[in-house]
Amino acid sequence: MPRYHIFEKTKGFDYKYKGTGIGKSPNEVLNRRLSMAGRSPSLRIKRKGIYVCIPDSQFTRKYQVNPSTTGKGMNRKTVWKRPR
């Protein structure tokens, strides 16, 4: 099964990195992540959020590989931007 990178789209059109998942399709990866949401705060995704799942093989070719990190300590977030 392929590995997918999961990103959450924000109002500022940034894409927050939410981790990776393994599944047959992007929908299956998101459903697995929803079922794991109660176990760890870092794995949480919202039911009404907008998410993008990108296969690992396409990620390094089409998307920017250098993220920007904001915040300190527990408030640290990694933000990825799509290249134009």
C-alpha positions in Angstrom: 0.0 0.0 0.0 1.3 3.5 -0.8 2.3 6.0 1.8 0.5 9.4 1.7 1.5 12.8 3.2 -1.4 14.6 4.9 -1.8 18.4 4.8 -4.5 20.6 6.3 -5.5 23.7 4.3 -5.8 26.9 6.3 -7.5 30.2 5.6 -4.3 31.7 4.5 -3.8 29.0 1.8 -1.0 27.4 3.8 -0.8 23.7 4.2 0.0 22.4 7.7 1.7 19.1 7.7 -0.3 16.5 9.7 1.9 13.5 9.2 1.8 10.4 7.0 -0.5 7.5 6.5 -0.7 4.2 4.7 -3.7 3.0 2.7 -5.1 2.0 -0.6 -6.6 5.4 -1.3 -6.5 8.9 0.2 -10.0 8.5 1.6 -8.9 5.4 3.5 -5.9 7.2 5.0 -8.1 10.0 6.3 -10.7 7.5 7.8 -7.9 5.7 9.6 -6.6 9.0 11.0 -10.1 9.9 12.2 -10.4 6.6 14.1 -7.0 7.3 15.8 -7.9 10.9 16.7 -8.7 10.1 20.4 -5.4 8.4 21.1 -2.9 11.2 20.5 -3.3 15.0 20.1 -0.7 15.1 17.4 -2.7 12.8 15.2 -6.0 14.8 15.4 -7.8 15.8 12.3 -11.1 17.6 12.1 -14.1 16.0 10.4 -14.9 19.4 8.7 -11.3 20.3 7.8 -10.0 20.4 4.3 -7.2 17.9 3.8 -4.9 17.1 0.9 -3.3 13.6 0.7 -0.3 13.4 -1.6 1.3 10.1 -2.6 4.9 9.8 -1.4 6.2 9.2 -4.9 4.7 12.5 -6.2 5.5 14.6 -3.2 9.1 15.1 -3.9 8.6 15.9 -7.5 5.7 18.4 -7.4 5.8 20.0 -3.9 8.2 22.1 -2.0 10.5 20.1 0.2 11.6 22.8 2.6 8.9 23.7 5.2 8.9 26.8 7.4 8.5 26.3 11.2 6.7 28.7 13.4 6.3 28.9 17.2 8.2 27.4 20.1 7.8 24.3 22.3 4.4 22.8 22.3 3.1 25.5 19.9 5.6 24.6 17.1 3.9 24.1 13.7 5.3 23.1 10.4 3.8 24.9 7.4 4.3 23.8 3.8 3.5 26.0 0.8 2.8 24.9 -2.7 5.2 26.2 -5.3 3.7 28.5 -7.9 
